Amino acid sequence: MNDLVREYVAKIMGRLRAVPVATQAATEDPRVLADEVFTILTGREFCYLSRTRTAPYRESAVGLLAGCARVGQPLRFYYDIGPGYHARVHPEETGLSFNVGFSELCVLAQISSFANRVAALYPPGAKFSLVIDNVCGLLTNDIPLEDSTAYCARLRQLIEQTGVGERVDVLVESEEFPLSEYEIDRTRLAQDAAATIPSPEDLENVERFLGRPCDRAEAVERIAKYRQAGELTERMLARIVRGVRMTQRATGGTLGFRPFPGGDSRTQVGEVAISPNAGGVLRPILLTSRNVGRYRCSRLPFPDLLPPVIGHVTYAVPVDAGAPSV
């Protein structure tokens, strides 16, 4: 099985190195080109939404992409991938992860695959900014900026080590805006907290992003605080984002972009691992505190294959599958 996992990782690395195959664009009309790119973007490879559900995003996205094409610039995309850390996976453990790993590698592979499709139609290609809303993490969960910026430094190392720097950069919230522009309204916070009735899942989610247990009162306050912090972050980012804004899970204003093939989850809530499906075919899955107990996990280093900043990939075998571990 070790060899099969190695082969799978090699395929992911191959997607990063793939060269676009030039084709003749169907049209030189920027809007028609932008519409074609939007169709690629919302295909099953890159988006989990149906065509009907992506329709509300089309007009805005096509307009933004056409604006880039009119002046011959790369088509611009901004992709939110979290606050600069991963939530804890094992419920019995404390602490958070500020390392980059297989999830970030998959994100870069997805971007590279899409960018190659774009470059085949439009030579200037596509440019992605990975958005890290670490001030939101600071305001909501007291995550020190030095920890989240250390994650960003590792992410930039990964981009350099995989050779995708021409098409991917990192936009870090704390590097763009002064903290003095962020202020939580304490009166509103108290009102929102009083009106918040969290579910057990909401309480669990707060704990795993804190990296430690907390009582209900603290969780309720942090849920209420997140609403304001999120609004402040969106207001700030709106000043500088000049392209199609995407998130791993779609929102009313952001299109969903898969972080890995078949994925429709936020990778920051856990760790992306490699796992066999019922037919024994390997595919990426998201391990979280809710499902990790259903797997036997092994860490495989592959130092000759993985970029130096990534220490290992995790191979996760369903406990009830009867498949051998590695």
C-alpha positions in Angstrom: 0.0 0.0 0.0 2.9 2.3 0.7 3.8 2.2 -3.1 0.2 3.1 -4.0 0.2 6.1 -1.7 3.5 7.2 -3.1 2.0 6.9 -6.6 -1.0 9.0 -5.6 1.2 11.7 -4.1 3.3 11.7 -7.2 0.2 12.4 -9.3 -0.6 15.4 -7.1 2.9 16.7 -7.6 2.6 16.1 -11.3 -0.5 18.4 -11.4 1.7 21.1 -10.0 4.3 20.7 -12.8 1.9 20.2 -15.7 2.3 22.5 -18.6 -0.8 24.0 -20.3 -1.6 22.6 -23.8 -2.1 25.7 -26.0 -5.4 25.8 -28.0 -7.0 28.4 -30.0 -9.4 30.6 -28.0 -13.0 30.4 -29.2 -13.2 34.1 -29.4 -11.2 37.3 -28.7 -14.3 38.9 -27.2 -13.3 39.4 -23.5 -16.8 38.8 -22.3 -17.3 35.6 -24.3 -13.9 34.4 -23.1 -14.8 35.3 -19.5 -18.0 33.3 -19.8 -16.1 30.3 -21.0 -13.7 30.5 -18.1 -16.6 30.7 -15.7 -18.0 27.5 -17.2 -14.7 25.8 -16.5 -14.5 27.3 -13.0 -18.0 25.9 -12.2 -17.5 22.5 -13.7 -17.5 19.4 -11.4 -13.7 19.3 -11.2 -13.5 22.7 -9.4 -16.9 23.4 -8.0 -19.4 21.3 -6.0 -22.4 23.5 -6.8 -24.8 22.6 -9.6 -25.1 24.8 -12.7 -28.4 26.1 -11.3 -26.7 27.1 -8.0 -23.8 28.8 -9.7 -26.0 30.9 -12.0 -26.4 33.8 -9.5 -22.6 34.3 -9.4 -22.1 34.4 -13.2 -22.9 38.0 -14.0 -20.5 39.4 -11.4 -17.7 36.9 -12.1 -17.9 37.3 -15.8 -17.8 41.1 -15.5 -14.7 41.0 -13.4 -12.9 38.5 -15.6 -13.8 40.3 -18.8 -12.3 43.5 -17.2 -9.0 41.7 -16.8 -9.1 40.3 -20.3 -9.8 43.7 -21.9 -6.4 45.0 -20.7 -4.5 41.7 -21.3 -3.9 41.0 -17.6 -4.1 37.6 -15.9 -7.6 36.8 -14.8 -7.7 37.5 -11.0 -9.0 35.2 -8.3 -9.0 35.5 -4.5 -9.4 32.3 -2.6 -10.0 32.2 1.2 -8.3 29.2 2.8 -8.6 30.1 6.5 -7.2 32.1 9.4 -3.6 30.8 9.2 -3.9 27.5 11.1 -5.8 24.2 11.3 -8.2 23.3 14.0 -7.4 20.4 16.3 -8.3 16.9 14.9 -8.0 14.6 18.0 -10.6 15.6 20.6 -8.4 14.3 23.5 -5.5 16.6 22.4 -5.1 20.3 22.9 -3.3 22.7 20.6 -3.6 23.9 17.0 -1.6 23.3 13.9 0.3 26.1 12.2 2.1 23.8 9.7 1.3 23.4 6.1 0.6 19.9 4.8 -1.1 17.8 2.2 -4.2 20.1 2.3 -2.2 23.1 1.1 -0.5 20.9 -1.5 -3.9 19.8 -2.8 -5.1 23.4 -3.0 -2.1 24.4 -5.1 -2.7 21.4 -7.4 -6.3 22.4 -7.9 -5.3 26.0 -8.7 -2.6 24.7 -11.1 -5.0 22.5 -12.9 -7.5 25.3 -13.3 -4.8 27.8 -14.3 -3.6 25.5 -17.0 -7.1 25.2 -18.4 -7.3 29.0 -18.5 -3.8 29.4 -20.1 -4.8 27.1 -22.9 -7.5 29.6 -23.9 -5.9 32.9 -22.7 -2.1 33.1 -22.7 -1.9 35.6 -19.8 -3.5 32.9 -17.7 -4.9 33.2 -14.2 -3.4 34.6 -11.0 -4.6 33.5 -7.5 -4.2 35.2 -4.2 -4.7 32.9 -1.2 -6.5 34.9 1.4 -5.6 34.4 5.1 -8.0 36.2 7.4 -5.7 36.0 10.5 -7.0 39.2 12.1 -10.4 37.5 12.2 -8.7 34.6 14.0 -7.1 37.0 16.5 -10.3 38.8 17.3 -12.4 35.7 17.5 -10.1 33.0 19.1 -7.1 35.1 20.4 -4.8 33.4 17.9 -1.5 35.3 18.2 -0.5 37.0 14.9 3.1 35.7 15.3 1.7 32.1 15.0 -0.6 32.7 12.0 2.1 34.7 10.2 4.5 31.8 10.8 2.0 29.6 9.0 1.9 32.2 6.1 5.7 32.1 5.9 5.5 28.3 5.5 2.8 28.6 2.9 5.0 31.0 0.9 7.8 28.5 1.2 5.5 25.8 -0.2 4.6 28.0 -3.1 8.3 28.6 -3.8 9.2 25.0 -3.4 6.4 23.8 -5.8 7.3 26.4 -8.4 3.8 28.0 -8.7 4.9 31.5 -7.6 4.0 33.0 -11.0 0.4 32.1 -10.5 -0.1 32.1 -6.7 0.6 34.6 -3.9 -0.6 35.0 -0.4 -2.7 37.9 0.9 -2.4 38.2 4.7 -5.0 40.3 6.5 -2.6 41.5 9.2 -0.1 42.7 6.5 -2.7 44.8 4.8 -4.6 46.6 7.5 -3.7 48.1 10.9 -5.3 46.6 14.0 -6.5 50.0 15.0 -9.1 49.7 12.3 -10.7 46.7 14.0 -12.9 47.3 17.0 -15.5 45.0 18.5 -18.7 46.8 19.6 -19.1 45.5 23.1 -22.8 46.6 23.4 -23.7 44.7 20.3 -21.6 41.7 21.4 -23.5 41.4 24.6 -26.8 41.6 22.7 -25.8 39.1 20.1 -24.5 36.7 22.8 -27.8 36.9 24.7 -29.7 36.0 21.5 -27.4 33.1 20.6 -28.6 29.6 21.1 -25.8 27.3 20.0 -26.2 23.7 19.0 -23.9 21.0 20.3 -22.1 21.1 16.9 -21.6 24.9 17.3 -20.0 24.4 20.8 -17.7 21.7 19.4 -16.7 23.9 16.5 -15.6 26.7 18.9 -13.5 24.3 21.0 -11.7 22.8 18.0 -10.8 26.2 16.7 -9.7 27.3 20.1 -7.6 24.1 20.4 -8.9 23.6 24.0 -12.2 22.9 25.9 -14.3 25.8 27.0 -17.6 26.3 28.8 -20.9 27.3 27.1 -20.7 31.0 28.2 -17.3 31.4 26.6 -18.4 29.6 23.4 -21.5 31.8 23.1 -19.4 35.0 23.4 -16.9 33.7 20.8 -19.7 32.8 18.4 -21.2 36.3 18.7 -17.7 37.9 18.4 -17.2 35.9 15.1 -20.1 37.7 13.5 -18.6 41.1 14.1 -15.0 40.0 13.2 -16.3 38.4 10.0 -18.0 41.6 9.0 -15.0 43.7 9.7 -12.8 41.4 7.7 -15.1 41.5 4.7 -15.3 45.3 4.9 -11.5 45.5 4.9 -10.9 43.0 2.1 -13.5 44.7 -0.1 -11.1 47.6 -0.4 -8.4 45.6 -2.1 -10.0 42.6 -3.7 -10.2 43.2 -7.5 -11.2 39.9 -8.9 -13.4 36.8 -8.3 -13.7 36.0 -4.6 -14.0 32.4 -3.7 -14.2 30.2 -0.6 -14.1 26.5 0.0 -17.7 26.5 0.9 -19.9 28.9 -1.1 -21.5 31.9 0.6 -24.0 34.5 -0.6 -21.2 36.5 -2.0 -18.4 34.0 -2.7 -18.3 31.1 -5.2 -17.3 27.7 -3.9 -13.9 26.3 -5.2 -13.0 22.7 -4.3 -9.8 22.5 -2.2 -9.2 19.0 -3.5 -10.9 16.6 -6.0 -14.3 15.7 -4.7 -13.9 18.1 -1.8 -16.6 20.4 -0.5 -15.3 21.2 2.9 -13.1 23.8 4.7 -9.7 22.3 5.1 -8.9 24.5 8.0 -11.3 22.4 10.2 -8.9 19.5 10.2 -6.3 17.6 8.1 -6.5 16.3 4.5 -5.4 12.7 4.4 -5.3 9.9 1.8 -7.8 7.1 2.2 -9.1 4.1 0.2 -12.8 4.2 -0.7 -15.0 1.1 -0.6 -13.5 -0.1 -3.9 -9.9 0.4 -2.7 -9.3 3.5 -4.8 -7.3 6.2 -3.1 -8.7 9.7 -2.7 -8.3 12.6 -0.3 -10.6 13.0 2.7 -10.9 15.5 5.4 -10.1 14.2 8.9 -11.8 16.2 11.7 -12.5 15.8 15.4 -15.8 14.3 14.4 -14.6 11.5 12.1 -11.0 10.8 13.0 -12.0 8.0 15.4 -13.3 6.0 12.4 -9.8 5.7 10.9 -6.4 4.1 11.6 -3.8 6.7 10.6 -0.2 6.4 9.6 2.2 9.2 8.8 4.3 8.7 5.6 7.2 11.1 5.1 8.3 10.6 1.4 11.2 13.1 1.7 12.3 12.5 -1.9 8.9 13.4 -3.2 7.3 16.0 -1.0 8.4 19.6 -0.8 10.8 20.1 2.2 8.3 22.2 4.1 5.8 19.3 4.3 6.9 16.6 6.7 4.5 13.8 5.9 1.2 12.8 4.4 -1.4 10.9 6.5 -2.8 7.6 5.2 -6.2 6.9 6.9 -7.7 3.4 6.7 -11.4 3.0 7.8 -11.4 0.9 11.0 -14.2 -1.3 9.7 -12.7 -1.8 6.3 -10.4 -4.6 7.2 -7.7 -3.1 4.9 -4.1 -3.3 6.1 -2.3 -0.2 7.4 1.1 0.8 6.1 
